[in-house]
Amino acid sequence: MSTNDKINLSDKYVLSINEAALYFGIGEKKLRRILSEHFDDLALQNGVKLMVKRKAFEKFIDRTSSI
């Protein structure tokens, strides 16, 4: 894959905190707080990098009335 090939955020399985903040329109600080409260369901650790499970987070938002 060359550097010119870009994958849409909606096609990725996991998103970085930066990507997830842009994709979901949520601040990084709030996103990190939500992930710390629901880590097993919504996130995974890749070394020291925290990643958001996109589909799981979409479902979480669908069933949440406020964040």
HUSUL-V899373 format. One record per backbone hydrogen bond with DSSP energy under -1.0 kcal/mol. NH is the residue of the N-H (numbers start at 1). CO is the residue of the C=O. If there is no record, write none. Layout:
BEGIN
NH&CO + NH&CO
END
This chain:
BEGIN
5&2 + 11&8 + 15&52 + 20&16 + 21&17 + 22&18 + 23&19 + 24&20 + 25&21 + 31&27 + 32&28 + 33&29 + 34&30 + 35&31 + 36&32 + 37&33 + 38&34 + 42&38 + 43&39 + 44&51 + 46&49 + 49&46 + 51&44 + 52&15 + 53&42 + 54&13 + 57&53 + 58&54 + 59&55 + 60&56 + 61&57 + 62&58 + 63&59 + 64&61
END
